[in-house]
């Protein structure tokens, strides 16, 4: 299994994050076509959009194996779950750029970012709102870890001038970040334990693992009525989702929350007890499609109309977990910033403390990035 780490702390972290970002960028540009080895001419792919996406994913699996496996051949064939985890991690920086959108052009900027995410993740347009909500958890966790790292790096005088943030303050800041980059407003409390687990993993230099679940996440948005969200609308929407596939149970994660002029809420759909388990392709494909279609079919239910401006997004559920990092092999490069790799204490700098430490880290990261760049150049011969 492939795992990912805090990009700002360790050599392995930087390398693996860089690999994720390389694969994410390559996914954006991939066509799924076939390149002639002699002429370099690319034959455009044939088939449906779904078939083209599968062709692109197959190419990304080859590239990911080349990048992750270049050293010792220890990585087996890349699975769909591992590729999706890589693409999610690689897209986190793109989603984080939401905060850079100017207020005057925010709508157009966000639309452009969503289009980029769709390409980088290789997902359907109707899955984007769910993917944003899932990846926003990673962005918020990284943000919380960065806050902790910044506080820990303060001098005694700096801590006096600006005291270290406690857990409640960090949680509040992570909530703001989560919502600002596309996390569904009102859902933070439902996923904060998962975000905190990822944040703590980044801080403690543990593996962050993204797992697929045997369920479908659903994000619903609709126009508020007179500036408020009505319980009757939520009841109707849930009934509509239940009718879309009677083999699935629908659980409302949170009641609708007002977000500007829209009401937003989330649901999880999973197979009822005794029903045949769904495959990953079904959860991401045919089953998810049933829930995104509820806004366009049968506008009435039990004599009541569905709310206006309704939009539905659905995709397979994910879960963030953590575990201890595997210990590096004896031949692996040693991170000089890791005290566990050097039993002898390193004297504290006597002048320009932050600058000296930064120089060492920069050199370490540069070496890491050069190694990744070399592997990326090799992988270019495969990508289209």
C-alpha positions in Angstrom: 0.0 0.0 0.0 1.2 3.5 -0.8 1.1 6.1 2.0 1.6 9.8 2.2 3.2 12.2 4.7 3.3 15.8 5.8 5.1 17.7 3.0 6.8 20.1 5.3 8.5 17.9 7.8 10.5 14.9 6.5 12.6 13.8 3.5 10.3 10.9 2.8 7.3 13.2 3.2 8.5 15.6 0.6 9.4 12.8 -1.9 6.1 11.1 -1.6 4.1 14.3 -1.7 6.0 15.3 -4.8 5.2 12.0 -6.4 1.5 12.6 -5.7 1.7 16.1 -7.2 3.5 14.8 -10.3 0.9 12.1 -10.9 -1.9 14.6 -10.4 -0.4 17.0 -12.9 0.1 14.2 -15.4 -3.5 13.0 -15.0 -4.6 16.5 -16.0 -2.6 16.3 -19.3 -3.2 12.6 -20.1 -5.4 11.8 -23.1 -5.5 8.0 -22.9 -4.1 7.8 -26.5 -1.3 5.7 -27.8 2.2 7.1 -28.7 4.1 5.6 -31.5 7.5 4.7 -30.1 9.3 5.5 -33.4 7.6 8.8 -34.5 6.3 10.1 -31.1 2.9 10.7 -32.8 -0.1 10.2 -30.5 -3.2 8.4 -31.8 -6.2 9.9 -30.1 -8.2 7.4 -27.9 -11.3 5.8 -29.2 -14.4 4.8 -27.2 -16.6 6.4 -24.6 -15.5 9.0 -22.1 -15.5 6.2 -19.4 -13.2 4.1 -21.6 -10.9 7.0 -22.1 -10.8 7.7 -18.4 -9.9 4.0 -17.7 -7.1 4.2 -20.3 -5.7 7.3 -18.6 -5.9 5.6 -15.2 -4.0 2.6 -16.5 -1.2 4.9 -17.7 -1.1 6.7 -14.3 -0.8 3.3 -12.6 2.3 2.6 -14.7 3.8 6.0 -13.9 3.0 5.7 -10.2 4.7 2.3 -10.0 7.8 3.7 -11.9 8.0 6.7 -9.4 7.2 4.8 -6.2 9.1 1.7 -7.2 12.2 3.1 -8.8 14.6 2.2 -6.0 14.2 -1.4 -5.0 11.2 -2.9 -6.8 9.3 -3.4 -3.5 5.9 -2.0 -4.7 3.5 -4.4 -6.3 1.1 -3.4 -9.1 -0.7 -0.2 -8.2 -4.4 -0.7 -7.2 -7.3 1.6 -8.0 -7.6 2.5 -4.4 -3.9 3.5 -4.3 -4.2 5.5 -7.4 -7.2 7.3 -6.1 -5.4 8.0 -2.8 -2.4 9.4 -4.8 -4.7 11.7 -6.9 -6.5 13.0 -3.8 -3.3 13.9 -2.1 -1.9 15.4 -5.2 -5.0 17.6 -5.7 -4.9 19.0 -2.1 -2.7 22.0 -3.1 -5.0 22.8 -6.0 -8.0 22.8 -3.7 -6.1 24.9 -1.2 -5.8 27.6 -3.9 -9.5 28.4 -3.3 -8.2 30.8 -0.7 -6.3 32.7 -3.3 -9.4 33.5 -5.4 -10.1 37.3 -5.3 -13.6 38.3 -4.1 -14.4 40.2 -7.3 -13.7 37.1 -9.5 -14.3 34.4 -6.9 -17.0 32.5 -8.8 -15.0 32.3 -12.1 -11.9 31.3 -10.1 -13.7 28.5 -8.3 -15.2 27.2 -11.5 -11.7 27.1 -13.0 -10.3 25.2 -10.0 -13.2 22.7 -10.1 -12.4 22.1 -13.8 -8.8 21.5 -12.9 -9.8 19.1 -10.1 -12.0 17.1 -12.5 -9.0 16.6 -14.8 -6.5 15.9 -12.0 -8.8 13.4 -10.3 -10.2 11.8 -13.4 -13.7 12.0 -11.9 -17.1 12.8 -13.2 -18.4 16.4 -13.1 -21.2 15.3 -10.7 -18.6 13.9 -8.3 -16.7 17.2 -7.8 -18.6 18.5 -4.8 -18.1 15.3 -2.9 -14.4 15.1 -3.9 -13.9 18.7 -2.6 -15.5 17.8 0.7 -13.3 14.7 1.0 -10.0 16.5 0.0 -10.9 19.5 2.2 -10.3 17.2 5.2 -6.7 16.7 4.1 -6.2 20.4 3.5 -7.6 21.3 7.0 -5.4 18.6 8.6 -2.3 19.9 6.9 -3.2 23.4 8.0 -3.6 22.3 11.6 -0.2 20.6 11.5 1.4 23.7 10.0 0.0 25.8 12.9 1.4 23.3 15.4 4.8 23.3 13.6 4.9 27.2 13.6 4.1 27.3 17.3 6.7 24.8 18.2 9.3 26.7 16.3 8.7 29.9 18.2 11.4 31.3 20.5 10.6 32.0 24.1 10.1 35.7 23.3 7.8 34.9 20.4 5.8 32.6 22.6 5.4 35.4 25.1 4.3 37.9 22.4 2.0 35.4 20.7 1.1 32.4 22.9 0.9 29.0 21.4 -2.6 28.0 20.2 -4.4 25.3 22.3 -6.2 22.4 20.7 -9.6 24.3 20.7 -8.0 27.2 18.8 -6.4 24.9 16.3 -9.7 23.1 15.8 -11.5 26.4 15.1 -8.8 27.4 12.5 -9.1 24.0 10.8 -12.8 24.4 10.6 -12.5 27.8 8.9 -9.9 26.3 6.5 -12.1 23.3 5.8 -15.1 25.4 4.8 -13.1 28.0 2.9 -11.7 25.4 0.4 -15.0 23.6 -0.3 -15.8 21.5 2.7 -19.6 21.5 3.2 -20.6 24.1 5.7 -22.2 22.5 8.8 -20.4 19.2 8.4 -17.1 19.8 10.2 -18.3 18.4 13.5 -19.2 15.1 11.7 -15.7 14.7 10.3 -13.5 16.6 12.8 -12.3 13.3 14.5 -11.0 12.2 11.1 -9.4 15.5 10.4 -7.7 15.5 13.9 -6.4 12.0 13.3 -4.8 13.2 10.0 -3.4 16.3 11.7 -1.9 14.4 14.5 -0.4 11.9 12.0 1.3 14.8 10.1 2.6 16.2 13.4 3.9 12.8 14.6 5.3 11.9 11.2 3.0 8.9 10.8 1.6 7.5 7.6 -1.7 9.1 6.4 -3.7 6.4 4.6 -6.8 7.1 2.5 -9.1 4.1 2.4 -12.1 3.5 0.2 -15.4 2.6 2.0 -18.3 0.4 0.7 -20.6 3.4 0.6 -21.4 6.5 -1.4 -21.1 10.1 -0.1 -23.8 12.4 -1.3 -23.7 16.2 -1.2 -27.0 18.1 -1.8 -27.5 21.8 -2.3 -30.8 23.7 -3.0 -32.2 27.2 -2.8 -33.2 28.4 0.6 -36.8 29.3 1.2 -37.1 32.9 2.5 -33.6 32.8 3.8 -34.0 29.5 5.7 -33.7 25.8 5.3 -36.9 23.8 5.9 -37.0 20.3 7.6 -39.8 19.3 5.2 -37.4 19.7 2.3 -34.8 17.5 3.9 -37.4 14.8 4.6 -38.5 15.0 0.9 -34.9 14.8 -0.4 -34.1 11.8 1.8 -37.2 10.0 0.6 -36.2 10.8 -3.0 -32.7 9.3 -2.4 -34.2 6.2 -0.8 -36.4 5.7 -3.8 -33.5 5.9 -6.2 -32.1 2.5 -5.1 -34.1 0.4 -2.7 -31.1 -1.9 -2.0 -29.3 1.0 -0.2 -29.8 2.6 3.2 -29.7 6.4 3.3 -28.2 8.1 6.4 -28.4 11.9 6.8 -25.0 13.0 8.1 -26.1 16.5 9.0 -29.3 18.6 8.7 -29.2 21.3 6.0 -27.2 24.3 6.8 -27.7 27.8 5.3 -24.7 28.8 3.2 -25.4 32.2 1.5 -28.5 31.6 -0.5 -28.1 27.8 -0.6 -29.0 25.0 1.9 -26.4 22.3 2.0 -26.4 18.8 3.5 -24.7 15.4 3.2 -25.8 11.8 3.2 -24.2 8.4 3.1 -25.7 5.5 1.1 -24.7 1.9 1.9 -26.0 -1.5 1.1 -28.8 -2.8 3.3 -28.0 -5.9 5.4 -28.4 -9.1 3.3 -27.9 -7.3 0.0 -25.0 -8.2 -2.3 -22.0 -6.0 -1.8 -21.3 -3.4 -4.4 -18.1 -3.2 -6.3 -15.9 -0.1 -6.5 -16.9 0.5 -10.1 -20.6 0.4 -9.1 -20.1 2.7 -6.1 -18.3 5.3 -8.3 -20.4 4.6 -11.4 -24.0 3.3 -11.7 -25.0 3.7 -8.0 -23.6 7.2 -7.7 -25.3 8.1 -10.9 -28.7 7.2 -9.4 -28.2 9.8 -6.7 -27.0 12.6 -9.0 -30.1 12.0 -11.2 -32.6 12.7 -8.5 -32.6 16.4 -9.4 -33.7 15.8 -13.0 -36.3 13.0 -12.6 -39.7 13.0 -10.9 -39.8 16.5 -9.5 -42.7 15.6 -7.2 -42.9 13.1 -4.4 -45.9 12.6 -2.1 -47.6 15.7 -3.6 -44.7 18.0 -2.7 -42.2 19.5 -5.1 -38.5 19.2 -4.6 -36.8 22.5 -3.7 -35.7 24.7 -6.5 -32.0 25.0 -7.6 -31.3 21.5 -6.4 -27.9 20.0 -7.2 -26.7 16.5 -6.2 -23.1 15.2 -6.2 -22.1 11.6 -5.4 -19.0 9.4 -5.3 -17.5 6.5 -3.3 -16.9 7.3 0.3 -13.3 7.6 1.6 -11.8 7.6 5.1 -8.6 9.0 6.4 -6.6 6.8 8.7 -3.0 6.7 10.1 -0.4 4.2 11.1 3.3 4.1 12.0 5.8 4.7 9.2 7.8 1.7 8.1 11.4 2.0 9.4 13.8 2.9 6.6 16.2 0.2 5.3 19.9 0.6 6.2 20.7 1.8 2.7 18.0 4.4 2.7 19.1 8.1 3.0 19.1 9.4 6.5 17.2 12.5 7.3 19.5 14.8 9.3 16.5 16.6 10.7 15.2 13.5 12.4 16.7 13.1 15.9 16.0 9.4 15.8 18.4 9.0 12.9 21.4 10.5 14.8 22.0 9.4 18.4 24.4 12.3 18.9 22.7 15.6 19.8 23.1 18.4 17.4 24.2 21.7 19.0 21.6 24.5 18.7 22.7 27.3 16.3 24.3 30.3 18.0 23.2 32.8 15.4 20.6 33.1 12.7 18.9 30.0 14.2 15.9 29.8 11.9 18.0 30.6 8.9 20.6 27.8 9.6 17.9 25.2 10.1 16.1 26.4 7.0 19.3 26.0 4.9 19.8 22.4 6.0 16.1 21.6 5.3 16.3 23.3 1.9 19.3 21.2 0.9 17.6 18.0 2.0 14.4 18.9 0.2 16.3 19.9 -3.0 18.1 16.5 -3.1 14.7 14.8 -2.6 13.1 16.8 -5.4 16.0 16.1 -7.8 15.6 12.4 -7.2 11.9 12.7 -7.9 12.5 14.8 -11.0 14.8 12.2 -12.4 12.2 9.5 -11.9 9.5 11.8 -13.4 11.7 12.2 -16.5 11.8 8.5 -16.9 8.0 8.3 -16.5 7.5 10.9 -19.2 8.3 8.2 -21.8 5.1 6.5 -20.7 2.6 9.4 -20.3 0.5 11.0 -23.0 
